[in-house]
């Protein structure tokens, strides 16, 4: 009971609130866009294209939201007898978004209807070119609205026509279009929309929470064939967030060709094709292994690191597709806003980077400092930018100053941000209680636990140090060089609780991002 009580206090919830959060969700709980102008126009035009046998091409994005949004609409069109083409760009070849050169290829292949998914809302030039060539352009996107919208035939966006008052994934928008075309709700398509909630860090409210719950429920009920090749049923929210999503994202992060990202999308499209899924599962697993190694091996550019009590800026040597992961790692380890940069593979005069913060400050920072970057995009806690190399230190100074000011404005209000536990609290019963609060995500983050022990009780191994429970089923672990562990009398591990199963043995682990000593 103390563990449950601590969690309820942490989230300012009652048991009644918890019961409401646990309530089973159904398709009936979704708010639908029916009757909104953009949605209705997209659906109407696609129906015309299907009935008129017009050639349709889908243009997605290389992250999980873009892959899922494309796969959802592709499967729906396939079922309706319309074999639409699709293309997923490479960040290293085409880069993000729709470009004129790709539109030229679509025109040459005879496509008449172009649908952008998880991009297109800012592609004014490419959309205008497609229109000049006689194409119909439909935009399904969730990114921040630009000052000037592209001249597409129809745009379906959650903020236009006041469909939703919060951000949602492009995959969920694609789901509504697909379900309207099919005339029914589909469990697998809803699963794809659900995983995008976690991959794109959508706020866990309204439709986003419904899709998140439907994703796990549908996966465990229907046991989709392609997922069996990379995951063991029954699945958990942890499996979706920390196993499936990283694998799907890996090709877009490190593969320098366009074929790999399209294979990742095909893995989602061809759910029933076991032979194809098995082959591509091996590819995804190996690519993800390489991605992990590259993140671990990435080294800082000498002299590039600048740090204050509230912020951290550095440049690293490695693929640009890893900047978000590396920024996230430093954010977790240092507990302060981070900007991670590397050279732009396409333009040596530029740096591309990712900004991460636990505070919702990044949109305000970018708005106030627009003179310092060439391009930007993202959200209040996660953004991507391109800057000129010559502006690196100007950008870093502005970023660190902004972080210091934001830290003071968002000063801790005295509420507990960590839940104290002992190593014996890491057990099956408490983990089951923790699962009752899932899913965790934007607006409802996973709880942070703090475990304090005597430093002399810590076991030191290669690249890690840990403390174990009496029965060996619970442990707190930090994956760092044991030489970094000081000689303080006590050590506090700070992080999240996970469950791991290896060779039939289950352990409950506090995976520490931060370590303090007294």
N, C-alpha and C positions, 0 to 999 in steps of 0.2 A: 504493500500500500504506500509506503514512503516514496518509492520510485514513481508510481502513478501520480501521487500528490505533487511531487516536484515538477513533473512534466506539465500538469494542469496549471500550476502556478507560473511556470516558464512562459506558457502561451496565453495566460490570463483567460483560461477556459474553465467551464464547469463540466460535470459529467454529461449534462444535457447537451452542451455544445459538442462534446466528443461524440456522443451518439449521432448527432446531426451530421457531423463530418464523416462518420463511418457509414452513413446510410447508403444503400445500394443505389447506383445511378442507372438510368435507362435513357433510350433515345428520346423519350417523351420530355425529359428534363432540358433538352437543348432549345435554346432560343434560335429560331430560324429567320433567315433574311428575306423570306418570301414577301413580295410587295415592295422591296426596295429597288430603286431604279437600276443601279449598277448590276446587281445580281440578276434581276429579271431580264435585262438586256443581254447579258452574257449567256444565260440559259437559252433564251429565244434564238440567238444567233447560232449557237452550237446545234440546236435542233434543226435549224434550216440547213446547216452545213451537212449534218448527218443525212437528212432526207434527200439533199441534192447531190450526195456523193462527192462533195468537195474535199480536196486534200487538206488535212489538218496537221499542223506540227506544233508540238509543245516544247517550250524552251524554259528549262528549270534553273536550278542552282546547285552547287556542289556540296552544300551542307545538308544535314538530315532533313530540315524543313523543306528545302527545295527538292531533294530526292523524293520525299514522301508525297509532297504536293503533286509532283509530276506522275509518280506511280499511281496515285489515286485516280486522277483523271484518265490516264492511259488505260487502266484496267476497266474503268466505266465505259470508255469509248469502244474498247475491244468487245465488251459484252454486247454492245449495241450494233456490232458488225462493222464498226468504223475503225480500220487499222491505221490509227494516227501515228505519225512519226514523232520522235522526241529526241531532244539533245540536251545533255548536261555539260556545261563548259568546264574547262580546267582553269583554276586560278592562275596557273603558270603559262597557259597558252592564250586563252581568250580573256581571262580576268573576269571580274564580276559583271553581271548585267548583259543586256542585249547590245550588240554592236552591228554597224552597217555591213561589215564584211560577211558576217554570218547570215544576215538577212538576204544578201545577194545570193548566197548558196541556196537558201530556201526558195527564192524566186526561180532560180535555175532548175530546181527539182520539181517545180510545178505546184508548190504549196499555195493555197489560196487563203487559208485561215491560220493565223499565228496567235498562239495563246502563251503569254508569259506567266510563269508561276514562281512566286517568291522573288520577283524582280520585275522591272518594267515601269515602275511608277515614276522613275526619273530618266527614262531612256527616250528623251524627247527627239533627239536626232535620228536614232534608229527607227523609232515608230514612224516619224515623218517620212523617212525613206521607204519603209514598207508600204505606207499609204500611197506614196507616189507610184509604186510599182503595182498598185491595184489590190494589195492584200487587205483583208480584214484583220484588225489587231484587237485582241481582247486581253486586258491586263487583270491578273489576279494576284494581288500583292498586299502585304501588311506593313511595309516599311513606312517611315515618317513621310507625310505628304510634303512634296516640294512646293515652292512658291508658284511654279507654273506646271500644271499637269500636262502629260503628253496627249497628243491628239488622237488617242485610240478610239475605236468604235464604241467600246464599253470598258468601264473600270469597276471591278468589284474590290472594295477596300472597306475594312470594318468602320472607319471613321466617316467615310462618305455616306450620305443618306442616313447617318446616325444609327447604324446597325448595332454597334457595341460601343460602350463608353470606356473600354479597356483594350489593350493590345491582344492580339490573338495570332496564331500561326497561320502562314499561308496554306499549310496542309488542311487546316480546318475550313478555310474558305473554299479550297478545292473540293473538300468533302461535301459541302452543301450543294455546290454545282453538280457534282457527280450523283448525289442521291436524288436530286431533282430530275436529272436526265434518266436515271434508272427507274424512278418512281418508287423507290424503297430505300430503307436504311440497310447498310451492309456491315457486318461485324469486322471483316478484315480491313476495309477502308477506314472504319472508325479507329481501329488499332493504329493504322499508319498516322492518322490525325493526332492520336493520343501521344505517340512517342515524340512528335514534334513539339508538344507542350514543354517537355523536359529539355530537348536539345536546344530550343531557342529561348529558354528561360522566360516563359510566359507567366504572368501572374496567375496564381492558382485560385481563380474566382470564376463564377459563371460557367460559360461553355468550356473554358480551359479545364476546370476541375472535373466536369462531366466527362470530357474526352480522356483525361488522364485516368480516371477510374475505369472507363469503358475499355481502354487499352489493355490493362492488366486482366480484367474480367474476361474479355473476349479471347485473349491469348490463352489463358488457362482453360477456358471452356472448349475452344475449337482446336487448340494445339496446332497452329498453322505449320504446314510442312516445312517451309523454308527455315523457320526459326529453330526447328529441331536439329538442324545441321550445325548450329553454333551455340545453342543454349539447352539446358536441361529443364524440363518441366517438372513441377510447377514453377512458374516464374515469379519473381518479386519485383517491386519497384526498383530495387538496387540492381537487379539484372538488366532492366531496361536502361537505367541511367549510366551505369558504370561498366557494362559489358557490350550490349547491343549498340547503343548510340556511338561510343568511341570507335567500334569496328566500322560502322557505316560512314563515319566522318573521316576515317583514316585516308582513303584514297584521295579525297579532296584536299587533304592537308599536305601530303608528301609526294603524290604521283605527278610527274611532270607531263603526262600525256592526257588526251581527252578520253581515250577508250576506258581507262580505269574508272572514272567517275560514272560513265554510262553503264559499266558492269554493275556498280553498286546500286544504281537505279533498277537495272534489270533483275537483280536479286530480289527486290521488293515487288516488282511487277509480276514475275513468274513464280508466284507463291506455291503452286502445285507441282512444279517441275523439279522433282527430287534430284535428278542427275545434274541439272544445271545448278541448283542451289548448293549441292555438295561441292562442286568444283569452285563456285564463287565464294563459298564459306571458307574454303582453304585460302583463297586469295585474300579475303578480308582479314582473316586471322593473321596471316603472315605480314600483311601491310600494317596492321595495327601493332604487331610486335616490333617492326622496324620503326614505326612512329614513336613508340615508347623509348626505344634505344636512342633515337635522335634527340628527343626531349632531354633525356638523361645526359647525353654527351654534349649538348649545346654549351658553348663557352662564351663568357662575356668578352666584349672587345675591350682591351686594356685602356684604362683612362676614361671609359664612357659612363661609368656608374656615378650617379649623384643620388644622395639620400638625405631625408630629413626625418623628423619624428612622425610625420604624417604621410610622406610620399617616397617613392622609389622610382628612378628612371635609369635605364641602361640600354645598351645595344649589344646584341649577341650575334654569333656566327652560326648560321644554319638556315634552313628553309623558312621562307616568310609565312608559310601555312601553319607554323608552330607557334607564332607569336602569342596567340590567345591562350594556348595551353601553358606556355612559359610564364606569361603574365599572371595567369591564375595560380600557378605554383608559388610564385613569389608573394602574391597577395595572401595566400594561405599561410605561408611560412613566416612572413614578416608582419602580417596583420595591418598592412597599410596600402593605400592606393598605389598602383603600379602602372608604369608605361614601359613596354618592351618593344624595341625596334630592331630591324635588320635591313640589310641592303635590298632594294627592289630588284628582283631578277630581270626586269624589263628595262630599267632605267637606272644606271649607276649614280645619277645625280640625286636620286630619291631614296628615302627610307620609308618603309612601311612598318606599321606597328599596331599594337593592341593596348587599349587602356582598360584597366579593371579597378573597381572600387566597391567596397561594402556599402558606401553611402551613395545615394542617388544624385550624384553631382556632375557626371560627365557631360550630359547634354548642355548644362549651364556653362561648363568650362569651354566646350567647343564653340558655343554661341558667342561667348565673350572674347574668344581668341581666334576668330575665323581667319585673321590675316596670317596666321602661322602655319596653316595646313593647306594642302592642295586639294585633297578629298577627305571626306569623313562619312561615317554612318554608324548606326548602332542604337544603343539604348542608354538610359541614365546610369547603369552600372557596368556596361560592357560596350565599348566602341572600338572601331577601327579607323586609323588615320594614315594618310600619306603626307610626308613633309619633305622639304628640301634638306639635303644633308647639311648645307650651310646654316640652316635654321635650328639644328638639333639642340644646341645649348640655350638658345632663346626659348625654344619650346619647353625644354626641361625646366628652366627657371620659372616660366609662367605656370607650368603644371604644378611644381612643388609649392609655389606661393599660394596657388589656388587651394591645394590640398590642406595647407596649414590653416588657411582662413576657414575652410569648410569644417575641419576638425574642431575648431573652437565653436563654430555655430551649431554643430551637432554634438556638442559635449555630452558625455554620458549623464543621463538623468538620474543615476543612482540605482536603476533596476539591475537585477542580477542578469548577466549575460552568459553565465556558465552554470552548469548543474554539477555540484560536487558529488562524486561517487568513489567507491573503493573498488579494488580489483575483483573482489568477490561479487560485486553487483553486476559484473559482466557474465550473465547467465541466460539460459533459455527463457525463463519466466519473464525477466525484465525486457528481453528483446521482443517477446510477444506483445508486451505492453507498448513498447515503442512503435511497433508496426500498426497499432490501432490509430496512431496519429498521422500515418501516411495518407497521401503522398506529400513529400517535402519538395519545396521549390521556391520560386520567386513569391515573396509576400508571406510565405510560411516555410522558413528555412529549417533544415534539420537541426535539432538541438545540439549545443556545444557542451561537452562534458569535460570536467577537470578532475583528474585522478592524481592525488598526492601520495607519494610513498617515500620511504627512506632510500637515499641514493645507494646505500650499501646493498639493498635488495635487488638492484637492477643487474640483469644479465647483459653482457656486452658481446655482440657477435660481429660478423663481417658486414659492414655497412648498415648496422642497426643496433639498437639497444632496447630492452624490453623488461617488463616485470610480469610475472605469472601468478595466477590464482592457485590456491592450494590443490585443486583437482586438475589443473592444467587446461581447463576448458575456457578460461578467461585470461586475457592478457592485454596490456597496454604496450604499444610498440611505436617506435619512431625510426624511420628509415633514413638515418644519417650516420656519418662516421662517428663511432663511439668516442673518438678523441675530442670531439666537440662538446662532450658532456663534462661539465665542470665537477668540482668536488664539494658542492654545497651539501648541507646535511640532508635536505629533502629535495625531491624533484617532482614537478607537476607536469603530467602529460595533458595536453589540451587538444581535443579533436572530436570526431564523430564515432558512433558505435556501428560496427558492421558484423555480419555473420559470414563465416567462411566454412566451406565443406571441402575437405581434401582426403581422398582415400577412405571415405566413410566416416571420418572424424569431424565433428563440428566444433568450431571455436568461436567465441564472441570477443571481438577485438575493439579496443579503443585505438583508432588510427590517428596518431598525433601529428598535427601540423605545427604546433607550437610546443616548446618545452621551457619551463621556468625553473629556476633553482633559488633556494633560500639557504 
